[in-house]
Amino acid sequence: MGYMSAAAKVLNMQPKENSKSHKEKEAKRQAMMSKRIVCEKCGKSNVTLYNIQNHYYCKDCK
Protein backbone atom coordinates (compact mmCIF):
# COMPACT_ATOMS: atom_id res chain seq x y z
CA MET A 1 0.00 0.00 0.00
CA GLY A 2 1.29 3.39 -0.95
CA TYR A 3 0.97 6.74 0.66
CA MET A 4 -1.81 9.01 -0.72
CA SER A 5 -2.19 12.66 0.10
CA ALA A 6 -5.58 14.05 1.08
CA ALA A 7 -5.86 15.83 -2.28
CA ALA A 8 -5.18 12.60 -4.17
CA LYS A 9 -7.88 10.79 -2.17
CA VAL A 10 -10.43 13.47 -3.04
CA LEU A 11 -9.55 13.31 -6.74
CA ASN A 12 -9.74 9.49 -6.71
CA MET A 13 -13.22 9.53 -5.16
CA GLN A 14 -14.71 11.84 -7.79
CA PRO A 15 -16.44 10.09 -10.71
CA LYS A 16 -14.73 10.35 -14.07
CA GLU A 17 -16.89 12.26 -16.56
CA ASN A 18 -16.66 9.83 -19.46
CA SER A 19 -16.65 6.55 -17.55
CA LYS A 20 -19.23 3.95 -18.50
CA SER A 21 -20.66 3.64 -14.98
CA HIS A 22 -20.95 7.43 -14.62
CA LYS A 23 -22.90 7.65 -17.89
CA GLU A 24 -25.21 4.80 -16.79
CA LYS A 25 -25.89 6.43 -13.41
CA GLU A 26 -26.62 9.77 -15.08
CA ALA A 27 -29.04 8.10 -17.52
CA LYS A 28 -30.85 6.39 -14.62
CA ARG A 29 -31.05 9.68 -12.71
CA GLN A 30 -32.52 11.46 -15.73
CA ALA A 31 -35.07 8.65 -16.21
CA MET A 32 -36.17 8.90 -12.56
CA MET A 33 -36.72 12.66 -12.63
CA SER A 34 -40.24 13.28 -11.43
CA LYS A 35 -42.76 15.40 -13.25
CA ARG A 36 -44.39 18.19 -11.27
CA ILE A 37 -48.10 17.50 -10.90
CA VAL A 38 -50.40 20.53 -10.99
CA CYS A 39 -54.13 21.16 -11.37
CA GLU A 40 -55.01 20.91 -15.04
CA LYS A 41 -57.46 23.82 -14.94
CA CYS A 42 -55.84 26.46 -12.72
CA GLY A 43 -52.24 25.24 -12.42
CA LYS A 44 -52.06 25.20 -8.60
CA SER A 45 -49.57 22.77 -7.13
CA ASN A 46 -49.45 23.60 -3.41
CA VAL A 47 -52.99 22.31 -2.68
CA THR A 48 -54.50 18.84 -2.37
CA LEU A 49 -54.98 17.39 -5.83
CA TYR A 50 -57.58 14.78 -6.72
CA ASN A 51 -57.01 12.21 -9.45
CA ILE A 52 -60.14 11.91 -11.58
CA GLN A 53 -59.71 9.55 -14.53
CA ASN A 54 -55.95 10.17 -14.70
CA HIS A 55 -56.41 13.96 -14.63
CA TYR A 56 -55.46 16.01 -11.57
CA TYR A 57 -57.78 18.72 -10.25
CA CYS A 58 -57.79 20.83 -7.07
CA LYS A 59 -60.75 21.15 -4.72
CA ASP A 60 -62.05 24.31 -6.43
CA CYS A 61 -61.84 22.97 -9.99
CA LYS A 62 -63.14 19.50 -9.19
C-alpha distance (Angstrom), angle and dihedral (degrees) to the residues before:
residue distance angle dihedral
M1 . . .
G2 3.75 . .
Y3 3.73 132.4 .
M4 3.85 115.8 -97.0
S5 3.76 124.4 -169.0
A6 3.79 120.2 -133.0
A7 3.81 90.7 -107.6
A8 3.81 91.6 53.1
K9 3.82 90.8 50.8
V10 3.80 91.1 52.8
L11 3.81 92.2 49.1
N12 3.82 91.3 47.6
M13 3.81 92.3 52.4
Q14 3.81 94.7 53.3
P15 3.82 115.3 93.9
K16 3.77 116.4 -110.9
E17 3.82 111.0 -116.0
N18 3.79 98.3 -131.6
S19 3.80 99.6 36.1
K20 3.79 117.7 126.0
S21 3.82 94.4 -124.3
H22 3.82 92.0 48.8
K23 3.81 91.0 52.6
E24 3.83 91.1 48.2
K25 3.81 92.5 49.8
E26 3.81 91.1 48.3
A27 3.82 91.1 50.2
K28 3.82 90.5 50.5
R29 3.81 91.1 48.4
Q30 3.80 91.6 50.9
A31 3.82 90.9 48.6
M32 3.82 91.4 51.7
M33 3.80 95.0 51.0
S34 3.77 107.2 125.9
K35 3.76 124.3 -128.9
R36 3.79 116.6 -126.4
I37 3.79 109.7 -114.8
V38 3.81 116.2 -144.2
C39 3.80 136.5 165.9
E40 3.78 108.4 -79.5
K41 3.81 94.3 -140.6
C42 3.81 105.8 40.5
G43 3.82 103.0 13.5
K44 3.83 97.4 -125.8
S45 3.78 115.4 153.8
N46 3.81 105.1 171.1
V47 3.83 94.9 69.3
T48 3.80 133.8 75.0
L49 3.79 108.8 -77.1
Y50 3.79 124.3 -153.8
N51 3.79 122.1 -149.1
I52 3.79 109.5 -135.9
Q53 3.80 113.0 176.2
N54 3.82 92.6 -27.1
H55 3.82 92.4 -49.7
Y56 3.81 121.4 108.9
Y57 3.81 120.6 -135.2
C58 3.82 133.0 170.5
K59 3.79 124.3 -127.3
D60 3.83 93.2 -93.7
C61 3.81 96.1 48.6
K62 3.79 96.1 40.9
